[in-house]
């Protein structure tokens, strides 16, 4: 268990409180305010693990655009999951 004391979403630049996640039928604080931030961090980590190329540079640009959208939310549920169901 590694829950930040203040229960603020772990994504950089996000000020929302974490969402509760169901663990064994108990509502426990998660790491993220919602699925959008969880997906964002998943994408960011995946990108960080790739060889830096012109292609990853472009993807980083896309990711910054996503971060801007996430930062502009007034409610964490305004943006749903970033990773679609058919992405594997
Ligand atoms: Zn967040």
PDB file of the backbone (N, CA, C, O) and the ligand in Angstrom, with CONECT records:
HET     ZN  A 101       1
ATOM      1  N   UNK A   1       0.838  -1.194   0.000  1.00  0.00           N
ATOM      2  CA  UNK A   1       0.000   0.000   0.000  1.00  0.00           C
ATOM      3  C   UNK A   1       0.877   1.249   0.000  1.00  0.00           C
ATOM      4  O   UNK A   1       1.777   1.384   0.828  1.00  0.00           O
ATOM      5  N   UNK A   2       0.612   2.140  -0.915  1.00  0.00           N
ATOM      6  CA  UNK A   2       1.394   3.368  -0.989  1.00  0.00           C
ATOM      7  C   UNK A   2       0.448   4.514  -1.324  1.00  0.00           C
ATOM      8  O   UNK A   2       0.414   4.989  -2.459  1.00  0.00           O
ATOM      9  N   UNK A   3      -0.304   4.946  -0.352  1.00  0.00           N
ATOM     10  CA  UNK A   3      -1.312   5.985  -0.558  1.00  0.00           C
ATOM     11  C   UNK A   3      -0.760   7.323  -0.072  1.00  0.00           C
ATOM     12  O   UNK A   3      -0.366   7.446   1.088  1.00  0.00           O
ATOM     13  N   UNK A   4      -0.729   8.321  -0.948  1.00  0.00           N
ATOM     14  CA  UNK A   4      -0.266   9.645  -0.494  1.00  0.00           C
ATOM     15  C   UNK A   4      -1.165  10.162   0.619  1.00  0.00           C
ATOM     16  O   UNK A   4      -2.380   9.968   0.586  1.00  0.00           O
ATOM     17  N   UNK A   5      -0.560  10.824   1.609  1.00  0.00           N
ATOM     18  CA  UNK A   5      -1.321  11.231   2.789  1.00  0.00           C
ATOM     19  C   UNK A   5      -2.472  12.152   2.446  1.00  0.00           C
ATOM     20  O   UNK A   5      -3.547  12.081   3.042  1.00  0.00           O
ATOM     21  N   UNK A   6      -2.227  13.023   1.470  1.00  0.00           N
ATOM     22  CA  UNK A   6      -3.258  13.999   1.176  1.00  0.00           C
ATOM     23  C   UNK A   6      -4.286  13.467   0.168  1.00  0.00           C
ATOM     24  O   UNK A   6      -5.272  14.135  -0.142  1.00  0.00           O
ATOM     25  N   UNK A   7      -4.031  12.229  -0.346  1.00  0.00           N
ATOM     26  CA  UNK A   7      -4.982  11.598  -1.260  1.00  0.00           C
ATOM     27  C   UNK A   7      -5.261  12.435  -2.508  1.00  0.00           C
ATOM     28  O   UNK A   7      -6.384  12.480  -3.010  1.00  0.00           O
ATOM     29  N   UNK A   8      -4.211  13.096  -2.993  1.00  0.00           N
ATOM     30  CA  UNK A   8      -4.324  13.829  -4.255  1.00  0.00           C
ATOM     31  C   UNK A   8      -3.835  12.919  -5.370  1.00  0.00           C
ATOM     32  O   UNK A   8      -2.875  12.166  -5.205  1.00  0.00           O
ATOM     33  N   UNK A   9      -4.509  13.002  -6.503  1.00  0.00           N
ATOM     34  CA  UNK A   9      -4.152  12.207  -7.671  1.00  0.00           C
ATOM     35  C   UNK A   9      -2.650  12.255  -7.939  1.00  0.00           C
ATOM     36  O   UNK A   9      -2.027  13.311  -7.820  1.00  0.00           O
ATOM     37  N   UNK A  10      -2.068  11.108  -8.301  1.00  0.00           N
ATOM     38  CA  UNK A  10      -0.616  11.004  -8.464  1.00  0.00           C
ATOM     39  C   UNK A  10      -0.114  11.565  -9.789  1.00  0.00           C
ATOM     40  O   UNK A  10       1.096  11.642  -9.998  1.00  0.00           O
ATOM     41  N   UNK A  11      -1.024  11.964 -10.701  1.00  0.00           N
ATOM     42  CA  UNK A  11      -0.545  12.526 -11.965  1.00  0.00           C
ATOM     43  C   UNK A  11      -0.036  13.947 -11.740  1.00  0.00           C
ATOM     44  O   UNK A  11      -0.679  14.754 -11.069  1.00  0.00           O
ATOM     45  N   UNK A  12       1.142  14.238 -12.322  1.00  0.00           N
ATOM     46  CA  UNK A  12       1.706  15.585 -12.223  1.00  0.00           C
ATOM     47  C   UNK A  12       0.713  16.616 -12.719  1.00  0.00           C
ATOM     48  O   UNK A  12       0.126  16.453 -13.789  1.00  0.00           O
ATOM     49  N   UNK A  13       0.526  17.660 -11.960  1.00  0.00           N
ATOM     50  CA  UNK A  13      -0.325  18.753 -12.409  1.00  0.00           C
ATOM     51  C   UNK A  13      -1.788  18.545 -12.110  1.00  0.00           C
ATOM     52  O   UNK A  13      -2.601  19.416 -12.421  1.00  0.00           O
ATOM     53  N   UNK A  14      -2.158  17.419 -11.516  1.00  0.00           N
ATOM     54  CA  UNK A  14      -3.556  17.147 -11.215  1.00  0.00           C
ATOM     55  C   UNK A  14      -3.848  17.503  -9.765  1.00  0.00           C
ATOM     56  O   UNK A  14      -3.114  17.094  -8.865  1.00  0.00           O
ATOM     57  N   UNK A  15      -4.895  18.249  -9.536  1.00  0.00           N
ATOM     58  CA  UNK A  15      -5.208  18.674  -8.179  1.00  0.00           C
ATOM     59  C   UNK A  15      -6.418  17.993  -7.582  1.00  0.00           C
ATOM     60  O   UNK A  15      -6.835  18.324  -6.473  1.00  0.00           O
ATOM     61  N   UNK A  16      -6.990  17.036  -8.312  1.00  0.00           N
ATOM     62  CA  UNK A  16      -8.188  16.374  -7.809  1.00  0.00           C
ATOM     63  C   UNK A  16      -7.837  15.314  -6.776  1.00  0.00           C
ATOM     64  O   UNK A  16      -6.746  14.744  -6.790  1.00  0.00           O
ATOM     65  N   UNK A  17      -8.778  15.064  -5.887  1.00  0.00           N
ATOM     66  CA  UNK A  17      -8.605  13.972  -4.936  1.00  0.00           C
ATOM     67  C   UNK A  17      -8.761  12.636  -5.654  1.00  0.00           C
ATOM     68  O   UNK A  17      -9.421  12.548  -6.690  1.00  0.00           O
ATOM     69  N   UNK A  18      -8.156  11.614  -5.099  1.00  0.00           N
ATOM     70  CA  UNK A  18      -8.229  10.300  -5.731  1.00  0.00           C
ATOM     71  C   UNK A  18      -9.661   9.776  -5.693  1.00  0.00           C
ATOM     72  O   UNK A  18     -10.453  10.125  -4.817  1.00  0.00           O
ATOM     73  N   UNK A  19      -9.961   8.935  -6.665  1.00  0.00           N
ATOM     74  CA  UNK A  19     -11.243   8.255  -6.675  1.00  0.00           C
ATOM     75  C   UNK A  19     -11.152   7.013  -5.790  1.00  0.00           C
ATOM     76  O   UNK A  19     -10.070   6.462  -5.589  1.00  0.00           O
ATOM     77  N   UNK A  20     -12.273   6.590  -5.277  1.00  0.00           N
ATOM     78  CA  UNK A  20     -12.301   5.347  -4.523  1.00  0.00           C
ATOM     79  C   UNK A  20     -12.396   4.179  -5.488  1.00  0.00           C
ATOM     80  O   UNK A  20     -13.117   4.234  -6.484  1.00  0.00           O
ATOM     81  N   UNK A  21     -11.665   3.132  -5.182  1.00  0.00           N
ATOM     82  CA  UNK A  21     -11.747   1.926  -5.997  1.00  0.00           C
ATOM     83  C   UNK A  21     -12.243   0.788  -5.110  1.00  0.00           C
ATOM     84  O   UNK A  21     -11.962   0.756  -3.912  1.00  0.00           O
ATOM     85  N   UNK A  22     -12.977  -0.135  -5.702  1.00  0.00           N
ATOM     86  CA  UNK A  22     -13.515  -1.248  -4.926  1.00  0.00           C
ATOM     87  C   UNK A  22     -12.457  -2.355  -4.810  1.00  0.00           C
ATOM     88  O   UNK A  22     -12.025  -2.925  -5.812  1.00  0.00           O
ATOM     89  N   UNK A  23     -12.060  -2.640  -3.600  1.00  0.00           N
ATOM     90  CA  UNK A  23     -11.115  -3.724  -3.345  1.00  0.00           C
ATOM     91  C   UNK A  23     -11.784  -4.679  -2.366  1.00  0.00           C
ATOM     92  O   UNK A  23     -12.062  -4.311  -1.224  1.00  0.00           O
ATOM     93  N   UNK A  24     -12.038  -5.888  -2.807  1.00  0.00           N
ATOM     94  CA  UNK A  24     -12.712  -6.879  -1.974  1.00  0.00           C
ATOM     95  C   UNK A  24     -13.961  -6.300  -1.314  1.00  0.00           C
ATOM     96  O   UNK A  24     -14.174  -6.444  -0.110  1.00  0.00           O
ATOM     97  N   UNK A  25     -14.785  -5.635  -2.143  1.00  0.00           N
ATOM     98  CA  UNK A  25     -16.049  -5.052  -1.693  1.00  0.00           C
ATOM     99  C   UNK A  25     -15.895  -3.900  -0.714  1.00  0.00           C
ATOM    100  O   UNK A  25     -16.867  -3.479  -0.086  1.00  0.00           O
ATOM    101  N   UNK A  26     -14.650  -3.380  -0.580  1.00  0.00           N
ATOM    102  CA  UNK A  26     -14.456  -2.198   0.253  1.00  0.00           C
ATOM    103  C   UNK A  26     -14.020  -1.038  -0.630  1.00  0.00           C
ATOM    104  O   UNK A  26     -13.237  -1.231  -1.559  1.00  0.00           O
ATOM    105  N   UNK A  27     -14.516   0.165  -0.353  1.00  0.00           N
ATOM    106  CA  UNK A  27     -14.098   1.344  -1.112  1.00  0.00           C
ATOM    107  C   UNK A  27     -12.795   1.859  -0.521  1.00  0.00           C
ATOM    108  O   UNK A  27     -12.761   2.346   0.609  1.00  0.00           O
ATOM    109  N   UNK A  28     -11.709   1.744  -1.310  1.00  0.00           N
ATOM    110  CA  UNK A  28     -10.394   2.175  -0.860  1.00  0.00           C
ATOM    111  C   UNK A  28      -9.924   3.316  -1.753  1.00  0.00           C
ATOM    112  O   UNK A  28     -10.255   3.351  -2.939  1.00  0.00           O
ATOM    113  N   UNK A  29      -9.144   4.264  -1.190  1.00  0.00           N
ATOM    114  CA  UNK A  29      -8.610   5.325  -2.052  1.00  0.00           C
ATOM    115  C   UNK A  29      -7.637   4.761  -3.072  1.00  0.00           C
ATOM    116  O   UNK A  29      -6.747   3.987  -2.720  1.00  0.00           O
ATOM    117  N   UNK A  30      -7.798   5.142  -4.334  1.00  0.00           N
ATOM    118  CA  UNK A  30      -6.882   4.704  -5.376  1.00  0.00           C
ATOM    119  C   UNK A  30      -5.723   5.681  -5.512  1.00  0.00           C
ATOM    120  O   UNK A  30      -5.480   6.488  -4.615  1.00  0.00           O
ATOM    121  N   UNK A  31      -5.004   5.610  -6.639  1.00  0.00           N
ATOM    122  CA  UNK A  31      -3.879   6.524  -6.872  1.00  0.00           C
ATOM    123  C   UNK A  31      -4.285   7.703  -7.725  1.00  0.00           C
ATOM    124  O   UNK A  31      -3.618   8.738  -7.717  1.00  0.00           O
ATOM    125  N   UNK A  32      -5.386   7.556  -8.469  1.00  0.00           N
ATOM    126  CA  UNK A  32      -5.750   8.552  -9.474  1.00  0.00           C
ATOM    127  C   UNK A  32      -7.146   9.087  -9.185  1.00  0.00           C
ATOM    128  O   UNK A  32      -7.939   8.448  -8.493  1.00  0.00           O
ATOM    129  N   UNK A  33      -7.438  10.278  -9.729  1.00  0.00           N
ATOM    130  CA  UNK A  33      -8.761  10.850  -9.534  1.00  0.00           C
ATOM    131  C   UNK A  33      -9.780  10.155 -10.434  1.00  0.00           C
ATOM    132  O   UNK A  33     -10.983  10.220 -10.180  1.00  0.00           O
ATOM    133  N   UNK A  34      -9.301   9.497 -11.476  1.00  0.00           N
ATOM    134  CA  UNK A  34     -10.216   8.807 -12.369  1.00  0.00           C
ATOM    135  C   UNK A  34      -9.439   8.035 -13.413  1.00  0.00           C
ATOM    136  O   UNK A  34      -8.208   8.000 -13.402  1.00  0.00           O
ATOM    137  N   UNK A  35     -10.188   7.415 -14.319  1.00  0.00           N
ATOM    138  CA  UNK A  35      -9.557   6.557 -15.316  1.00  0.00           C
ATOM    139  C   UNK A  35      -8.687   7.346 -16.289  1.00  0.00           C
ATOM    140  O   UNK A  35      -7.691   6.823 -16.788  1.00  0.00           O
ATOM    141  N   UNK A  36      -9.054   8.610 -16.566  1.00  0.00           N
ATOM    142  CA  UNK A  36      -8.283   9.402 -17.525  1.00  0.00           C
ATOM    143  C   UNK A  36      -6.848   9.580 -17.030  1.00  0.00           C
ATOM    144  O   UNK A  36      -5.908   9.416 -17.808  1.00  0.00           O
ATOM    145  N   UNK A  37      -6.662   9.912 -15.759  1.00  0.00           N
ATOM    146  CA  UNK A  37      -5.307  10.104 -15.226  1.00  0.00           C
ATOM    147  C   UNK A  37      -4.568   8.774 -15.152  1.00  0.00           C
ATOM    148  O   UNK A  37      -3.370   8.723 -15.433  1.00  0.00           O
ATOM    149  N   UNK A  38      -5.248   7.712 -14.786  1.00  0.00           N
ATOM    150  CA  UNK A  38      -4.610   6.394 -14.743  1.00  0.00           C
ATOM    151  C   UNK A  38      -4.121   5.998 -16.126  1.00  0.00           C
ATOM    152  O   UNK A  38      -3.009   5.492 -16.279  1.00  0.00           O
ATOM    153  N   UNK A  39      -4.958   6.232 -17.138  1.00  0.00           N
ATOM    154  CA  UNK A  39      -4.583   5.913 -18.518  1.00  0.00           C
ATOM    155  C   UNK A  39      -3.440   6.801 -18.984  1.00  0.00           C
ATOM    156  O   UNK A  39      -2.535   6.348 -19.684  1.00  0.00           O
ATOM    157  N   UNK A  40      -3.489   8.077 -18.590  1.00  0.00           N
ATOM    158  CA  UNK A  40      -2.434   9.015 -18.985  1.00  0.00           C
ATOM    159  C   UNK A  40      -1.081   8.531 -18.461  1.00  0.00           C
ATOM    160  O   UNK A  40      -0.100   8.505 -19.205  1.00  0.00           O
ATOM    161  N   UNK A  41      -1.028   8.150 -17.192  1.00  0.00           N
ATOM    162  CA  UNK A  41       0.238   7.686 -16.609  1.00  0.00           C
ATOM    163  C   UNK A  41       0.695   6.394 -17.273  1.00  0.00           C
ATOM    164  O   UNK A  41       1.893   6.186 -17.467  1.00  0.00           O
ATOM    165  N   UNK A  42      -0.241   5.533 -17.618  1.00  0.00           N
ATOM    166  CA  UNK A  42       0.081   4.284 -18.297  1.00  0.00           C
ATOM    167  C   UNK A  42       0.718   4.588 -19.654  1.00  0.00           C
ATOM    168  O   UNK A  42       1.711   3.968 -20.036  1.00  0.00           O
ATOM    169  N   UNK A  43       0.139   5.549 -20.377  1.00  0.00           N
ATOM    170  CA  UNK A  43       0.681   5.939 -21.679  1.00  0.00           C
ATOM    171  C   UNK A  43       2.055   6.587 -21.528  1.00  0.00           C
ATOM    172  O   UNK A  43       2.972   6.317 -22.305  1.00  0.00           O
ATOM    173  N   UNK A  44       2.184   7.457 -20.506  1.00  0.00           N
ATOM    174  CA  UNK A  44       3.437   8.180 -20.301  1.00  0.00           C
ATOM    175  C   UNK A  44       4.568   7.201 -19.978  1.00  0.00           C
ATOM    176  O   UNK A  44       5.681   7.328 -20.488  1.00  0.00           O
ATOM    177  N   UNK A  45       4.261   6.224 -19.121  1.00  0.00           N
ATOM    178  CA  UNK A  45       5.280   5.228 -18.768  1.00  0.00           C
ATOM    179  C   UNK A  45       5.652   4.386 -19.976  1.00  0.00           C
ATOM    180  O   UNK A  45       6.823   4.064 -20.178  1.00  0.00           O
ATOM    181  N   UNK A  46       4.652   4.027 -20.781  1.00  0.00           N
ATOM    182  CA  UNK A  46       4.924   3.252 -21.983  1.00  0.00           C
ATOM    183  C   UNK A  46       5.828   4.013 -22.940  1.00  0.00           C
ATOM    184  O   UNK A  46       6.730   3.442 -23.552  1.00  0.00           O
ATOM    185  N   UNK A  47       5.575   5.304 -23.058  1.00  0.00           N
ATOM    186  CA  UNK A  47       6.355   6.164 -23.941  1.00  0.00           C
ATOM    187  C   UNK A  47       7.779   6.314 -23.403  1.00  0.00           C
ATOM    188  O   UNK A  47       8.740   6.312 -24.173  1.00  0.00           O
ATOM    189  N   UNK A  48       7.909   6.442 -22.100  1.00  0.00           N
ATOM    190  CA  UNK A  48       9.230   6.619 -21.487  1.00  0.00           C
ATOM    191  C   UNK A  48      10.094   5.387 -21.685  1.00  0.00           C
ATOM    192  O   UNK A  48      11.322   5.480 -21.680  1.00  0.00           O
ATOM    193  N   UNK A  49       9.461   4.230 -21.861  1.00  0.00           N
ATOM    194  CA  UNK A  49      10.198   2.987 -22.022  1.00  0.00           C
ATOM    195  C   UNK A  49      10.648   2.768 -23.462  1.00  0.00           C
ATOM    196  O   UNK A  49      11.423   1.853 -23.742  1.00  0.00           O
ATOM    197  N   UNK A  50      10.158   3.616 -24.382  1.00  0.00           N
ATOM    198  CA  UNK A  50      10.495   3.444 -25.795  1.00  0.00           C
ATOM    199  C   UNK A  50      11.768   4.199 -26.150  1.00  0.00           C
ATOM    200  O   UNK A  50      12.124   5.183 -25.501  1.00  0.00           O
ATOM    201  N   UNK A  51      12.454   3.719 -27.198  1.00  0.00           N
ATOM    202  CA  UNK A  51      13.604   4.442 -27.742  1.00  0.00           C
ATOM    203  C   UNK A  51      13.155   5.818 -28.206  1.00  0.00           C
ATOM    204  O   UNK A  51      12.145   5.938 -28.900  1.00  0.00           O
ATOM    205  N   UNK A  52      13.900   6.866 -27.827  1.00  0.00           N
ATOM    206  CA  UNK A  52      13.527   8.200 -28.319  1.00  0.00           C
ATOM    207  C   UNK A  52      13.751   8.319 -29.826  1.00  0.00           C
ATOM    208  O   UNK A  52      14.879   8.190 -30.301  1.00  0.00           O
ATOM    209  N   UNK A  53      12.701   8.558 -30.558  1.00  0.00           N
ATOM    210  CA  UNK A  53      12.766   8.735 -32.008  1.00  0.00           C
ATOM    211  C   UNK A  53      11.897   9.926 -32.374  1.00  0.00           C
ATOM    212  O   UNK A  53      11.266  10.535 -31.511  1.00  0.00           O
ATOM    213  N   UNK A  54      11.869  10.251 -33.651  1.00  0.00           N
ATOM    214  CA  UNK A  54      10.984  11.323 -34.113  1.00  0.00           C
ATOM    215  C   UNK A  54       9.533  10.953 -33.820  1.00  0.00           C
ATOM    216  O   UNK A  54       8.702  11.815 -33.537  1.00  0.00           O
ATOM    217  N   UNK A  55       9.245   9.646 -33.893  1.00  0.00           N
ATOM    218  CA  UNK A  55       7.884   9.187 -33.655  1.00  0.00           C
ATOM    219  C   UNK A  55       7.478   9.381 -32.191  1.00  0.00           C
ATOM    220  O   UNK A  55       6.379   9.858 -31.911  1.00  0.00           O
ATOM    221  N   UNK A  56       8.366   9.010 -31.255  1.00  0.00           N
ATOM    222  CA  UNK A  56       8.028   9.196 -29.840  1.00  0.00           C
ATOM    223  C   UNK A  56       7.945  10.681 -29.515  1.00  0.00           C
ATOM    224  O   UNK A  56       7.147  11.088 -28.670  1.00  0.00           O
ATOM    225  N   UNK A  57       8.769  11.498 -30.184  1.00  0.00           N
ATOM    226  CA  UNK A  57       8.687  12.950 -29.959  1.00  0.00           C
ATOM    227  C   UNK A  57       7.300  13.463 -30.317  1.00  0.00           C
ATOM    228  O   UNK A  57       6.731  14.295 -29.611  1.00  0.00           O
ATOM    229  N   UNK A  58       6.760  12.950 -31.434  1.00  0.00           N
ATOM    230  CA  UNK A  58       5.412  13.347 -31.841  1.00  0.00           C
ATOM    231  C   UNK A  58       4.386  12.859 -30.830  1.00  0.00           C
ATOM    232  O   UNK A  58       3.426  13.564 -30.518  1.00  0.00           O
ATOM    233  N   UNK A  59       4.596  11.636 -30.315  1.00  0.00           N
ATOM    234  CA  UNK A  59       3.660  11.089 -29.330  1.00  0.00           C
ATOM    235  C   UNK A  59       3.700  11.902 -28.036  1.00  0.00           C
ATOM    236  O   UNK A  59       2.673  12.116 -27.392  1.00  0.00           O
ATOM    237  N   UNK A  60       4.926  12.360 -27.659  1.00  0.00           N
ATOM    238  CA  UNK A  60       5.029  13.210 -26.476  1.00  0.00           C
ATOM    239  C   UNK A  60       4.228  14.493 -26.667  1.00  0.00           C
ATOM    240  O   UNK A  60       3.611  15.001 -25.730  1.00  0.00           O
ATOM    241  N   UNK A  61       4.248  15.008 -27.896  1.00  0.00           N
ATOM    242  CA  UNK A  61       3.457  16.196 -28.201  1.00  0.00           C
ATOM    243  C   UNK A  61       1.975  15.933 -27.996  1.00  0.00           C
ATOM    244  O   UNK A  61       1.256  16.751 -27.422  1.00  0.00           O
ATOM    245  N   UNK A  62       1.524  14.764 -28.481  1.00  0.00           N
ATOM    246  CA  UNK A  62       0.122  14.384 -28.289  1.00  0.00           C
ATOM    247  C   UNK A  62      -0.210  14.283 -26.803  1.00  0.00           C
ATOM    248  O   UNK A  62      -1.271  14.714 -26.351  1.00  0.00           O
ATOM    249  N   UNK A  63       0.733  13.700 -26.054  1.00  0.00           N
ATOM    250  CA  UNK A  63       0.504  13.482 -24.633  1.00  0.00           C
ATOM    251  C   UNK A  63       0.381  14.819 -23.891  1.00  0.00           C
ATOM    252  O   UNK A  63      -0.423  14.965 -22.970  1.00  0.00           O
ATOM    253  N   UNK A  64       1.209  15.801 -24.323  1.00  0.00           N
ATOM    254  CA  UNK A  64       1.101  17.122 -23.701  1.00  0.00           C
ATOM    255  C   UNK A  64      -0.262  17.737 -23.968  1.00  0.00           C
ATOM    256  O   UNK A  64      -0.824  18.421 -23.113  1.00  0.00           O
ATOM    257  N   UNK A  65      -0.795  17.487 -25.176  1.00  0.00           N
ATOM    258  CA  UNK A  65      -2.134  17.963 -25.500  1.00  0.00           C
ATOM    259  C   UNK A  65      -3.174  17.334 -24.584  1.00  0.00           C
ATOM    260  O   UNK A  65      -4.107  17.995 -24.130  1.00  0.00           O
ATOM    261  N   UNK A  66      -2.993  16.033 -24.321  1.00  0.00           N
ATOM    262  CA  UNK A  66      -3.917  15.331 -23.425  1.00  0.00           C
ATOM    263  C   UNK A  66      -3.820  15.911 -22.020  1.00  0.00           C
ATOM    264  O   UNK A  66      -4.832  16.101 -21.345  1.00  0.00           O
ATOM    265  N   UNK A  67      -2.583  16.193 -21.582  1.00  0.00           N
ATOM    266  CA  UNK A  67      -2.386  16.762 -20.247  1.00  0.00           C
ATOM    267  C   UNK A  67      -3.100  18.103 -20.130  1.00  0.00           C
ATOM    268  O   UNK A  67      -3.698  18.409 -19.098  1.00  0.00           O
ATOM    269  N   UNK A  68      -3.033  18.915 -21.215  1.00  0.00           N
ATOM    270  CA  UNK A  68      -3.723  20.202 -21.194  1.00  0.00           C
ATOM    271  C   UNK A  68      -5.228  20.010 -21.012  1.00  0.00           C
ATOM    272  O   UNK A  68      -5.875  20.743 -20.264  1.00  0.00           O
ATOM    273  N   UNK A  69      -5.776  19.006 -21.714  1.00  0.00           N
ATOM    274  CA  UNK A  69      -7.209  18.718 -21.597  1.00  0.00           C
ATOM    275  C   UNK A  69      -7.532  18.292 -20.164  1.00  0.00           C
ATOM    276  O   UNK A  69      -8.526  18.732 -19.586  1.00  0.00           O
ATOM    277  N   UNK A  70      -6.683  17.434 -19.600  1.00  0.00           N
ATOM    278  CA  UNK A  70      -6.931  16.949 -18.240  1.00  0.00           C
ATOM    279  C   UNK A  70      -6.822  18.091 -17.230  1.00  0.00           C
ATOM    280  O   UNK A  70      -7.602  18.173 -16.281  1.00  0.00           O
ATOM    281  N   UNK A  71      -5.824  18.987 -17.454  1.00  0.00           N
ATOM    282  CA  UNK A  71      -5.630  20.104 -16.521  1.00  0.00           C
ATOM    283  C   UNK A  71      -6.784  21.094 -16.582  1.00  0.00           C
ATOM    284  O   UNK A  71      -7.036  21.821 -15.621  1.00  0.00           O
ATOM    285  N   UNK A  72      -7.493  21.121 -17.725  1.00  0.00           N
ATOM    286  CA  UNK A  72      -8.572  22.088 -17.900  1.00  0.00           C
ATOM    287  C   UNK A  72      -9.897  21.609 -17.308  1.00  0.00           C
ATOM    288  O   UNK A  72     -10.878  22.352 -17.292  1.00  0.00           O
ATOM    289  N   UNK A  73      -9.924  20.366 -16.823  1.00  0.00           N
ATOM    290  CA  UNK A  73     -11.178  19.850 -16.267  1.00  0.00           C
ATOM    291  C   UNK A  73     -11.557  20.598 -14.995  1.00  0.00           C
ATOM    292  O   UNK A  73     -10.693  21.052 -14.246  1.00  0.00           O
ATOM    293  N   UNK A  74     -12.838  20.716 -14.765  1.00  0.00           N
ATOM    294  CA  UNK A  74     -13.295  21.229 -13.490  1.00  0.00           C
ATOM    295  C   UNK A  74     -13.859  20.098 -12.644  1.00  0.00           C
ATOM    296  O   UNK A  74     -14.193  20.286 -11.474  1.00  0.00           O
ATOM    297  N   UNK A  75     -13.959  18.925 -13.249  1.00  0.00           N
ATOM    298  CA  UNK A  75     -14.419  17.739 -12.539  1.00  0.00           C
ATOM    299  C   UNK A  75     -13.703  16.530 -13.146  1.00  0.00           C
ATOM    300  O   UNK A  75     -13.631  16.410 -14.369  1.00  0.00           O
ATOM    301  N   UNK A  76     -13.172  15.631 -12.306  1.00  0.00           N
ATOM    302  CA  UNK A  76     -12.381  14.523 -12.854  1.00  0.00           C
ATOM    303  C   UNK A  76     -13.148  13.611 -13.798  1.00  0.00           C
ATOM    304  O   UNK A  76     -12.532  12.886 -14.580  1.00  0.00           O
ATOM    305  N   UNK A  77     -14.469  13.628 -13.746  1.00  0.00           N
ATOM    306  CA  UNK A  77     -15.233  12.728 -14.610  1.00  0.00           C
ATOM    307  C   UNK A  77     -15.521  13.342 -15.981  1.00  0.00           C
ATOM    308  O   UNK A  77     -16.159  12.715 -16.826  1.00  0.00           O
ATOM    309  N   UNK A  78     -15.040  14.588 -16.199  1.00  0.00           N
ATOM    310  CA  UNK A  78     -15.287  15.229 -17.503  1.00  0.00           C
ATOM    311  C   UNK A  78     -14.589  14.505 -18.645  1.00  0.00           C
ATOM    312  O   UNK A  78     -15.047  14.563 -19.786  1.00  0.00           O
ATOM    313  N   UNK A  79     -13.485  13.824 -18.350  1.00  0.00           N
ATOM    314  CA  UNK A  79     -12.786  13.032 -19.353  1.00  0.00           C
ATOM    315  C   UNK A  79     -12.808  11.580 -18.894  1.00  0.00           C
ATOM    316  O   UNK A  79     -12.404  11.257 -17.777  1.00  0.00           O
ATOM    317  N   UNK A  80     -13.287  10.716 -19.779  1.00  0.00           N
ATOM    318  CA  UNK A  80     -13.376   9.302 -19.446  1.00  0.00           C
ATOM    319  C   UNK A  80     -12.063   8.592 -19.728  1.00  0.00           C
ATOM    320  O   UNK A  80     -11.030   9.236 -19.909  1.00  0.00           O
ATOM    321  N   UNK A  81     -12.102   7.265 -19.766  1.00  0.00           N
ATOM    322  CA  UNK A  81     -10.896   6.487 -20.067  1.00  0.00           C
ATOM    323  C   UNK A  81     -10.291   6.912 -21.406  1.00  0.00           C
ATOM    324  O   UNK A  81     -11.014   7.123 -22.380  1.00  0.00           O
ATOM    325  N   UNK A  82      -8.947   7.039 -21.450  1.00  0.00           N
ATOM    326  CA  UNK A  82      -8.266   7.463 -22.673  1.00  0.00           C
ATOM    327  C   UNK A  82      -8.010   6.295 -23.599  1.00  0.00           C
ATOM    328  O   UNK A  82      -7.950   6.453 -24.818  1.00  0.00           O
ATOM    329  N   UNK A  83      -7.861   5.135 -23.016  1.00  0.00           N
ATOM    330  CA  UNK A  83      -7.525   3.956 -23.793  1.00  0.00           C
ATOM    331  C   UNK A  83      -8.809   3.219 -24.140  1.00  0.00           C
ATOM    332  O   UNK A  83      -9.535   2.748 -23.264  1.00  0.00           O
ATOM    333  N   UNK A  84      -9.070   3.130 -25.444  1.00  0.00           N
ATOM    334  CA  UNK A  84     -10.316   2.542 -25.900  1.00  0.00           C
ATOM    335  C   UNK A  84     -10.361   1.032 -25.705  1.00  0.00           C
ATOM    336  O   UNK A  84      -9.339   0.392 -25.458  1.00  0.00           O
ATOM    337  N   UNK A  85     -11.525   0.493 -25.816  1.00  0.00           N
ATOM    338  CA  UNK A  85     -11.722  -0.929 -25.570  1.00  0.00           C
ATOM    339  C   UNK A  85     -11.025  -1.824 -26.574  1.00  0.00           C
ATOM    340  O   UNK A  85     -10.698  -2.967 -26.254  1.00  0.00           O
ATOM    341  N   UNK A  86     -10.786  -1.325 -27.801  1.00  0.00           N
ATOM    342  CA  UNK A  86     -10.194  -2.185 -28.822  1.00  0.00           C
ATOM    343  C   UNK A  86      -8.682  -1.977 -28.953  1.00  0.00           C
ATOM    344  O   UNK A  86      -8.071  -2.444 -29.914  1.00  0.00           O
ATOM    345  N   UNK A  87      -8.086  -1.282 -27.992  1.00  0.00           N
ATOM    346  CA  UNK A  87      -6.647  -1.007 -28.058  1.00  0.00           C
ATOM    347  C   UNK A  87      -5.836  -2.209 -27.582  1.00  0.00           C
ATOM    348  O   UNK A  87      -4.608  -2.182 -27.659  1.00  0.00           O
ATOM    349  N   UNK A  88      -6.472  -3.233 -27.107  1.00  0.00           N
ATOM    350  CA  UNK A  88      -5.753  -4.405 -26.624  1.00  0.00           C
ATOM    351  C   UNK A  88      -5.565  -4.289 -25.139  1.00  0.00           C
ATOM    352  O   UNK A  88      -4.977  -5.177 -24.521  1.00  0.00           O
TER     353      UNK A  88
HETATM  354 ZN    ZN A 101      -5.992  13.123 -11.757  1.00  0.00          ZN
END
